[in-house]
Amino acid sequence: MVAGWIKLHRQLLDHWVMTEPEAMIVWIRFLLEANHSPKKRMLNGALVEIKRGQLIFGLEAFSARSGVSISKLRRYLKLLQSDGMIDRLKTAKYSIITIASFDSYQSGDSLTTSKQQSNDKQTTTPKECKNVNNDKNKDIHQQIADTWNEKFSSDLSAVSKVTDKRKASINGCIKEMASTEFDFSLLETWSRLFDHASNSDFLMGRKTDWAMSFDFIITKSKLIKIVEGEYDN
């Protein structure tokens, strides 16, 4: 059993998850199972870093642990994503769940006293779980390009300009994936996608002279293949 504790706030009583007991079970288990610190795991033969606030998720395994049916799990996942509480990066065999704003309300490494807890202004209210990564001074297109450059500048071609054509491609990806479990209007979703793609030897050019480019990954058909794990090792 994993040791440790999480913070909860009484404002949780006013949130929609309290109206459905099984939704509360899912949300609390996500908080409990999320990594407190980054860890690396071997998944399908590849070394993957599961960061703080993330957990490996599989529908059948989670259903067995929680007692929540798979059909209800799918419903709650969509609700939690649409409410900005989680992000889910899905591969062919597993998913990585990222709890939005995990650090903003699960900070602190030592157990505080009752008096300190009463004065703590940070909460675990899901209403606060929003996409706080976005820089309001930049549009989503530039943020995505900046994230690409931060992750791949030493290995792949950098993006020097976000053209109208590239913006249209990104918008196409967002629209294409709107009816799925992934919200590509969020920067965090793109960041997780880039992390996932970086584990592919094929996409990173570790086995051939070819390597993916920014324009490749923002092409709808290619993005879908990456999400579905077709380029996984």
C-alpha positions in Angstrom: 0.0 0.0 0.0 1.3 3.5 -0.9 2.0 5.6 2.2 1.2 9.2 2.6 -1.7 11.6 2.7 -3.6 14.1 0.5 -5.3 17.4 1.2 -9.0 17.8 1.0 -11.1 20.9 1.4 -14.7 21.2 2.7 -15.7 23.1 -0.4 -15.6 19.7 -2.1 -19.0 19.2 -0.5 -20.5 21.8 -2.9 -19.0 20.3 -6.1 -20.9 18.2 -8.6 -18.9 15.0 -7.9 -20.6 14.9 -4.5 -23.9 14.3 -6.2 -22.7 11.0 -7.6 -20.9 8.8 -5.0 -19.1 6.8 -7.7 -17.8 10.0 -9.3 -16.4 10.9 -5.9 -14.7 7.5 -5.6 -13.0 8.0 -9.0 -11.8 11.5 -8.1 -10.5 10.6 -4.7 -8.7 7.5 -6.1 -7.1 9.7 -8.8 -5.8 12.0 -6.0 -4.6 9.0 -3.9 -2.9 7.1 -6.8 -1.2 10.1 -8.5 2.5 10.3 -8.1 3.7 12.5 -5.2 7.1 12.7 -6.9 8.3 11.8 -10.5 9.1 8.2 -11.1 10.2 6.2 -14.1 8.5 2.9 -15.2 9.0 0.4 -17.9 5.9 0.3 -20.0 5.7 -2.0 -23.0 9.5 -2.1 -23.2 9.9 1.7 -23.0 11.1 3.8 -20.1 8.4 6.3 -19.3 8.6 9.1 -16.7 5.4 9.5 -14.7 5.5 12.9 -13.3 4.1 14.4 -10.0 0.3 14.5 -10.3 0.2 11.8 -12.9 -0.9 8.1 -12.8 -1.0 5.1 -15.1 -4.6 4.3 -15.9 -6.3 1.3 -17.4 -10.1 1.0 -17.6 -10.4 -2.6 -16.6 -7.8 -2.5 -13.8 -9.2 0.8 -12.3 -12.7 -0.6 -12.5 -11.6 -3.7 -10.5 -9.9 -1.6 -7.9 -12.6 1.0 -7.5 -15.7 -1.1 -8.0 -17.0 1.4 -10.6 -18.2 -0.1 -13.9 -16.3 0.5 -17.1 -19.3 2.3 -18.7 -19.6 4.7 -15.7 -15.8 5.2 -15.7 -15.9 6.3 -19.3 -18.7 8.8 -18.5 -16.9 10.2 -15.5 -13.6 10.5 -17.4 -15.3 12.7 -20.0 -17.0 14.8 -17.3 -13.7 15.3 -15.4 -11.9 16.3 -18.6 -14.6 18.6 -19.7 -14.5 20.3 -16.3 -10.8 20.8 -16.6 -10.0 18.6 -13.7 -7.9 16.0 -15.5 -6.1 15.5 -18.8 -5.8 12.0 -20.4 -3.2 10.9 -22.8 -4.2 7.6 -24.3 -2.0 5.0 -26.0 -2.9 1.7 -27.4 -2.4 -0.2 -24.1 -2.7 2.3 -21.3 -3.4 6.0 -20.5 -1.6 8.6 -18.5 -3.9 10.7 -16.3 -2.7 14.1 -15.4 -4.5 15.9 -12.5 -4.8 19.6 -13.4 -3.2 22.1 -11.0 -2.0 19.2 -8.7 0.8 21.3 -7.3 -1.4 24.3 -6.5 -3.3 22.4 -3.8 -1.2 19.3 -3.0 1.9 21.2 -2.1 3.9 20.5 1.0 6.0 17.4 1.9 5.5 17.3 5.7 2.4 16.7 7.8 1.2 19.9 9.3 -0.4 20.5 12.7 -4.1 21.0 13.1 -3.5 24.8 13.6 -1.4 25.0 10.5 -4.0 23.0 8.5 -6.7 25.4 9.6 -4.7 28.4 8.3 -3.8 26.7 5.0 -5.4 28.6 2.1 -4.6 26.0 -0.5 -7.4 23.6 -1.2 -8.2 20.6 -3.2 -11.5 21.9 -4.6 -11.9 20.6 -8.1 -13.4 24.0 -9.2 -9.8 25.2 -9.0 -8.5 22.5 -11.3 -8.2 24.6 -14.5 -5.7 24.9 -17.2 -3.3 27.3 -15.4 -0.4 26.6 -17.7 -1.5 29.0 -20.4 0.3 32.3 -20.7 -2.5 34.8 -21.3 -0.2 37.0 -23.3 0.2 34.3 -26.0 -2.4 32.4 -28.0 -2.5 28.6 -27.8 -0.7 28.2 -31.2 2.4 30.1 -30.0 2.3 28.3 -26.7 2.3 24.9 -28.4 5.2 26.0 -30.6 7.1 27.2 -27.6 6.5 23.9 -25.8 7.8 22.0 -28.8 11.0 24.1 -28.9 11.5 23.6 -25.1 11.2 19.8 -25.5 12.9 19.2 -28.8 15.3 22.1 -29.6 18.3 19.9 -29.0 17.1 17.0 -31.1 14.6 18.2 -33.7 14.1 21.3 -35.9 12.8 24.2 -33.9 9.7 26.3 -34.9 10.8 29.8 -35.8 7.4 31.2 -36.8 3.8 30.1 -36.2 2.3 30.8 -39.7 -1.4 31.0 -40.5 -1.1 27.6 -42.2 0.3 26.1 -38.9 -2.4 27.8 -36.9 -5.0 26.2 -39.3 -3.4 22.8 -38.8 -3.5 23.1 -35.0 -7.2 24.3 -35.2 -7.9 21.3 -37.4 -6.4 18.9 -34.8 -8.4 20.5 -32.0 -11.6 20.2 -34.0 -10.9 16.6 -35.1 -10.3 15.5 -31.5 -13.2 17.4 -29.9 -15.5 14.4 -29.9 -12.9 12.1 -28.3 -11.5 11.9 -24.7 -8.7 14.4 -25.5 -9.0 18.1 -25.3 -6.3 19.5 -27.6 -7.4 23.1 -26.9 -5.3 22.7 -23.7 -1.6 23.2 -23.7 -1.2 20.4 -21.2 -2.6 17.9 -23.7 0.0 18.9 -26.3 2.7 18.7 -23.8 1.7 15.2 -22.9 1.6 14.3 -26.6 5.1 15.6 -27.1 6.3 13.6 -24.1 4.7 10.5 -25.5 6.2 11.1 -29.0 9.6 11.5 -27.6 9.6 7.9 -26.5 9.2 6.7 -30.1 12.5 5.7 -31.7 10.9 6.1 -35.1 9.6 9.6 -34.5 12.8 10.8 -32.9 14.9 9.4 -35.8 16.9 7.0 -33.6 16.7 4.2 -36.2 16.6 6.1 -39.5 17.7 9.4 -41.0 14.2 10.7 -40.8 12.7 12.4 -37.8 9.3 14.0 -37.1 8.9 17.8 -37.5 6.4 20.2 -35.9 4.4 20.2 -39.1 4.2 16.4 -39.0 2.8 16.2 -35.5 0.2 18.9 -36.1 -1.2 17.0 -39.1 -4.5 15.5 -38.1 -3.8 12.0 -39.5 -0.4 11.8 -37.9 -1.6 13.1 -34.6 -4.3 10.5 -34.4 -1.7 7.7 -35.2 0.5 9.0 -32.4 -2.4 9.1 -29.9 -3.4 5.6 -30.9 0.1 4.3 -30.3 1.0 3.4 -33.9 4.5 4.8 -33.6 5.2 3.3 -30.2 8.3 1.1 -30.0 
